[in-house]
Amino acid sequence: MIVKFNTVKSPATRIGPQFNVTYASLMLDSRPMYQKYVETVKIGLYIGVVVNAAKSFKCSIGHIRIRFYHVFNSLYAKTR
Protein backbone atom coordinates (compact mmCIF):
# COMPACT_ATOMS: atom_id res chain seq x y z
CA MET A 1 0.00 0.00 0.00
CA ILE A 2 1.40 3.37 -1.01
CA VAL A 3 0.33 6.54 0.76
CA LYS A 4 0.48 9.66 -1.38
CA PHE A 5 0.98 12.97 0.35
CA ASN A 6 -0.28 16.07 -1.41
CA THR A 7 2.24 18.79 -0.58
CA VAL A 8 0.28 21.54 -2.33
CA LYS A 9 -2.82 21.22 -0.13
CA SER A 10 -1.03 20.77 3.20
CA PRO A 11 -1.07 23.75 5.56
CA ALA A 12 1.35 24.01 8.47
CA THR A 13 1.22 25.79 11.80
CA ARG A 14 3.74 26.34 14.57
CA ILE A 15 3.38 25.89 18.31
CA GLY A 16 6.08 27.12 20.66
CA PRO A 17 7.89 30.24 21.87
CA GLN A 18 8.91 31.26 18.35
CA PHE A 19 5.65 30.43 16.59
CA ASN A 20 5.66 33.66 14.57
CA VAL A 21 9.26 33.42 13.26
CA THR A 22 9.76 32.44 9.62
CA TYR A 23 12.11 29.50 9.01
CA ALA A 24 13.22 27.53 5.97
CA SER A 25 10.54 25.58 4.16
CA LEU A 26 9.71 22.01 5.15
CA MET A 27 11.08 19.17 3.01
CA LEU A 28 9.48 15.85 2.13
CA ASP A 29 11.42 13.26 0.12
CA SER A 30 14.10 15.85 -0.70
CA ARG A 31 11.49 18.17 -2.22
CA PRO A 32 10.23 21.37 -0.65
CA MET A 33 6.65 21.38 0.52
CA TYR A 34 4.72 24.31 -0.90
CA GLN A 35 2.76 24.83 2.26
CA LYS A 36 1.44 27.99 3.74
CA TYR A 37 1.72 28.71 7.43
CA VAL A 38 -1.71 29.34 8.86
CA GLU A 39 -3.00 30.60 12.21
CA THR A 40 -5.47 27.72 12.69
CA VAL A 41 -5.61 24.12 11.49
CA LYS A 42 -8.76 21.98 11.63
CA ILE A 43 -7.93 18.43 12.68
CA GLY A 44 -10.36 15.63 11.98
CA LEU A 45 -13.18 15.74 9.51
CA TYR A 46 -15.96 14.88 11.97
CA ILE A 47 -14.46 15.91 15.31
CA GLY A 48 -13.67 19.42 14.17
CA VAL A 49 -10.94 20.33 16.65
CA VAL A 50 -9.17 23.54 15.68
CA VAL A 51 -5.54 23.98 16.78
CA ASN A 52 -4.27 27.56 17.06
CA ALA A 53 -0.74 28.81 16.43
CA ALA A 54 0.49 30.15 19.77
CA LYS A 55 3.26 29.97 22.36
CA SER A 56 1.58 26.95 23.96
CA PHE A 57 -0.84 24.30 22.71
CA LYS A 58 -4.34 25.78 22.38
CA CYS A 59 -7.51 24.35 20.89
CA SER A 60 -10.53 26.36 19.84
CA ILE A 61 -14.03 25.02 20.43
CA GLY A 62 -15.99 28.20 19.68
CA HIS A 63 -17.28 26.89 16.36
CA ILE A 64 -18.53 23.70 18.07
CA ARG A 65 -20.38 25.78 20.66
CA ILE A 66 -21.99 27.91 17.95
CA ARG A 67 -23.12 24.79 16.06
CA PHE A 68 -24.57 23.28 19.26
CA TYR A 69 -26.63 26.38 20.05
CA HIS A 70 -27.81 26.60 16.46
CA VAL A 71 -29.16 23.05 16.60
CA PHE A 72 -30.55 23.50 20.11
CA ASN A 73 -32.41 26.68 19.20
CA SER A 74 -33.84 25.04 16.06
CA LEU A 75 -35.15 22.10 18.08
CA TYR A 76 -36.45 24.36 20.85
CA ALA A 77 -38.35 26.51 18.35
CA LYS A 78 -40.04 23.43 16.87
CA THR A 79 -41.10 21.96 20.26
CA ARG A 80 -42.57 25.08 21.91
N, C-alpha and C positions, 0 to 999 in steps of 0.2 A: 504494500500500500504506500503510495506516494502522497505526501501532503504538500500542496502548493500554497505558497504564501504570497499574497498580492501586496507588493511593497508600495504601490501607488495609493491604495485606499487605506493605508494603516496610519492612523494618527498616533502621536506620542505625547506623553506628558511627564513632567518631572515632579518628584516629591523629595524634599530635603532642604537644607539651609540655603543652597544656591539654586533654587528652582527657577529663578528668572534670569539666569546667566546662559548665554548662548555658547554651545560647545560645537565640536566637529560633528558631522552627520553620522548617523548610525550605519553600520555595515552589516550586510547579510550575504553570505557566500561570496565574499570579496567584491560585492557590488554595493554602492551606496543606496540606502533606502530614501526614497523621495517623500519622506513624511513631512508633515507639518506639526509643529508643537502647538497643542491646544490647551486651553485652561481647564476644560472638563472632558472626561471620557466616560461614556456609558458602557458599563460592563454587563453582559448578559442580556439576551434578547427579551426574556420574559420577566426576569427579576427587576431589571431597570435600575440598578445601583449606579450612581454617578460619582466618580472619583474626581476630586478637585486638585489642581496644582497648588501646592502650598508648602510651607516649611515643615509641616507634619502631616500625617495621613488624615485626610478628611473626606467624608462621604456626604453627599447631599441627598436628602429625602423629601425636599420640598415639592417636587413634581409628583411624588407618590401621594403625599398628603392632599394636594390639589385634586388629583384623580379620585381619591377616596371620597372627598366631600362632594365632588360633582356627581358621583354615582349615588351617594347617600341622599343628597337633595332631590335627585330625580325620583328615587324610590319613595321618599317621604312625600313628595308632591302627589304621587299617584295613589298613596294609601290614605290620605287625609279624608 
